[in-house]
């Protein structure tokens, strides 16, 4: 997906929420307000684009984006990390934040995603699917505690496939990174991540993948420093502009 110009308005924070800096070092102007958004790793590209739109609509606001596996994000909130908005890659993980009281109000589902199998460009291991072609191939998947890992297990059960991954990663972007770097022969990732990888990977459709759908919810955190600003982010995300950006990135409508 082509990035909109001026993307530097959105600052991507490290997992520990230590911001990597708002304005350029030479800028003397400090932001009037800050909005911190914790988001599932698979939302990286589309939320960067959304942050640009948001800062255009809310001049003087710095958007700090922190991406990780959904379970890690919920753990950060449980540990008291400051944040205004939480967006996870499945409802089960969001439900844990609701039960812990770290999010406020009713979460809203804003997108859907499904899995696909990716291999490095050229498919050197000759993988054909979740079948016997994986016997001598290095397969990587998400760890079971994160949404893409739970979806992987559900899909394997649905197909009656027995998977023997060489590693289980903490986020879908880590799985994709193993494949694009040549450290793995195949990996199960979301279709949106496969599309974003472009020509660095080849996609192999997995039968019945459409039957295992991850629904993405978003909610304001209970400790949001600026609930009105956080609410504006959610409104943009679920509104026409957010839906258009999500659709362009390959996400399904909720």
C-alpha positions in Angstrom: 0.0 0.0 0.0 1.4 3.4 -0.9 2.1 5.6 2.0 0.6 9.1 2.1 3.2 11.9 2.1 4.0 13.6 5.4 3.8 10.4 7.4 6.4 11.7 9.9 3.5 13.3 11.7 2.8 10.0 13.3 5.5 8.8 15.7 6.0 5.0 16.1 6.9 4.3 19.7 8.9 1.3 20.9 7.1 -1.5 22.7 7.9 0.0 26.0 6.1 3.1 24.9 9.2 5.2 24.9 8.5 7.5 22.1 11.2 8.0 19.5 10.6 11.7 19.4 7.7 13.8 18.1 8.9 16.7 15.9 12.2 16.9 14.1 15.2 17.8 16.3 15.4 21.2 14.9 11.7 22.1 15.6 11.0 24.2 18.7 7.3 23.7 18.7 6.0 21.1 21.2 2.7 19.3 20.5 -0.4 20.7 22.1 -1.8 17.2 22.8 -0.6 13.6 22.6 -2.6 10.5 21.7 -1.0 7.1 22.5 -2.5 4.2 20.5 -1.6 0.5 21.2 -2.3 -1.6 18.2 -1.9 -5.1 16.9 1.2 -5.6 14.8 -0.9 -6.4 11.7 -2.3 -2.8 11.8 1.0 -1.1 11.4 0.7 0.3 7.9 -3.0 1.3 8.0 -2.7 3.0 11.4 0.3 5.0 10.2 -1.9 6.3 7.4 -4.8 6.9 9.8 -2.5 8.9 12.0 -1.6 11.2 9.2 -5.3 11.8 8.5 -5.9 12.3 12.3 -3.1 14.9 12.7 -4.4 16.8 9.7 -7.8 17.0 11.3 -6.4 17.8 14.8 -3.4 20.2 14.2 -1.0 20.3 17.1 -1.6 16.7 18.1 1.2 14.1 18.2 0.1 10.5 17.6 2.3 7.9 19.3 1.8 4.4 17.8 3.0 1.3 19.6 2.7 -2.0 17.8 3.1 -5.5 19.2 1.3 -8.8 19.5 -2.1 -8.2 21.0 -1.4 -10.2 24.2 1.7 -8.2 24.8 -0.3 -5.0 24.5 -2.9 -6.1 27.0 0.0 -7.1 29.4 1.4 -3.6 29.0 -1.9 -2.1 30.0 -2.1 -4.5 33.0 1.3 -3.3 34.1 0.2 0.3 34.0 1.6 1.5 30.7 0.0 4.9 29.7 -2.2 4.6 26.6 -5.4 6.1 25.3 -6.6 3.6 22.8 -6.3 -0.2 22.4 -6.9 -2.1 19.1 -6.4 -5.9 19.2 -6.5 -8.5 16.4 -9.2 -10.6 18.0 -12.1 -10.2 20.5 -10.8 -12.9 22.9 -7.7 -10.8 23.7 -9.7 -7.6 24.0 -12.1 -9.4 26.4 -9.1 -10.0 28.8 -8.6 -6.2 28.9 -12.3 -5.7 29.5 -12.3 -8.2 32.4 -9.2 -6.5 33.9 -10.9 -3.1 33.7 -8.1 -1.6 31.7 -10.4 -0.5 28.9 -13.5 1.6 29.2 -16.9 1.1 27.5 -17.9 -1.4 24.9 -15.3 -2.3 22.3 -16.2 -1.8 18.7 -15.3 -4.2 15.9 -13.8 -2.3 13.0 -12.2 -4.9 10.7 -11.8 -8.6 9.8 -8.8 -10.6 8.6 -8.0 -14.2 7.6 -4.8 -16.2 7.3 -2.8 -17.3 4.3 0.4 -19.2 3.7 3.4 -17.3 2.4 6.7 -18.5 1.1 9.8 -16.6 0.0 9.8 -15.4 -3.6 10.6 -18.3 -5.9 9.3 -20.8 -3.3 12.7 -22.6 -3.0 11.3 -25.3 -0.7 8.5 -26.2 -3.1 5.7 -25.7 -0.5 2.2 -26.4 -1.9 0.1 -25.8 1.2 -0.6 -27.2 4.7 0.3 -30.7 3.4 3.1 -33.2 3.1 5.2 -30.5 1.3 5.9 -29.0 4.8 7.6 -32.2 6.0 11.1 -31.0 5.0 10.3 -27.3 5.2 10.9 -24.8 8.0 7.5 -23.5 8.9 7.0 -20.6 11.3 3.7 -19.6 12.9 2.5 -17.2 15.6 2.6 -18.4 19.2 -0.8 -19.8 20.5 -1.3 -16.9 23.0 -1.5 -14.3 20.3 -4.5 -13.9 17.9 -2.8 -15.1 14.7 -1.6 -18.2 16.7 -5.0 -19.0 17.9 -6.3 -18.6 14.4 -3.5 -20.9 13.1 -4.5 -23.6 15.6 -8.2 -23.3 14.7 -7.4 -23.5 11.0 -5.2 -26.6 11.4 -7.9 -28.3 13.5 -10.5 -27.4 10.8 -8.3 -29.0 8.1 -7.1 -31.9 10.2 -3.6 -30.8 9.6 -0.7 -31.5 12.0 1.8 -28.6 11.9 5.4 -28.9 13.2 6.7 -25.3 13.2 10.4 -24.7 13.8 9.4 -21.5 15.8 6.4 -19.7 17.2 6.6 -16.0 17.1 5.1 -13.2 19.3 3.5 -11.3 16.4 2.5 -11.9 12.8 5.1 -9.4 11.6 7.8 -11.5 13.2 6.5 -14.5 11.2 6.6 -12.5 8.0 10.1 -11.3 8.8 11.4 -14.8 9.1 10.0 -15.7 5.7 11.1 -12.5 3.9 14.6 -12.9 5.4 14.9 -16.5 4.2 15.1 -17.9 7.7 11.9 -19.9 7.1 10.5 -21.7 4.1 6.9 -20.9 4.9 4.8 -19.0 7.4 1.1 -18.4 8.2 0.3 -14.7 8.3 -2.8 -12.5 7.7 -3.7 -11.7 4.1 -3.1 -8.1 4.7 0.5 -8.7 5.8 1.1 -10.9 2.7 -0.2 -8.1 0.5 2.0 -5.5 2.2 5.1 -7.7 1.6 4.6 -7.4 -2.1 7.0 -9.3 -4.4 9.2 -10.5 -1.5 6.7 -13.4 -0.9 4.4 -15.7 -2.8 1.0 -16.5 -1.4 -0.5 -20.0 -1.2 -4.2 -20.0 -0.6 -5.2 -22.3 2.3 -8.6 -24.1 1.9 -11.3 -23.0 4.3 -9.3 -20.1 5.6 -12.3 -17.9 5.2 -14.0 -19.9 7.9 -11.5 -18.8 10.5 -12.0 -15.0 10.8 -10.3 -12.7 13.2 -12.4 -9.7 14.2 -10.5 -6.6 15.3 -12.0 -4.5 18.2 -11.0 -1.1 19.4 -11.7 0.6 22.7 -10.7 3.6 24.8 -8.5 2.7 27.8 -9.7 3.3 31.3 -6.7 5.5 31.9 -7.0 7.6 28.8 -5.5 11.1 29.4 -7.7 12.6 26.8 -10.9 10.7 26.4 -12.3 13.2 23.8 -9.3 12.9 21.6 -9.2 9.1 22.0 -12.9 9.0 21.0 -12.1 11.1 18.0 -9.6 8.5 16.9 -12.1 5.7 17.3 -14.7 7.7 15.4 -12.2 8.2 12.5 -11.3 4.6 12.5 -14.8 3.2 12.3 -16.0 6.0 9.9 -15.8 6.3 6.1 -12.2 7.4 6.0 -11.0 4.7 8.3 -13.0 2.1 6.4 -11.5 3.2 3.1 -8.0 2.9 4.4 -8.7 -0.5 5.9 -10.2 -1.7 2.7 -7.3 -0.5 0.7 -5.0 -2.5 3.0 -7.0 -5.6 2.4 -9.0 -5.8 5.7 -12.6 -6.9 5.5 -15.5 -4.9 6.8 -16.7 -5.8 10.3 
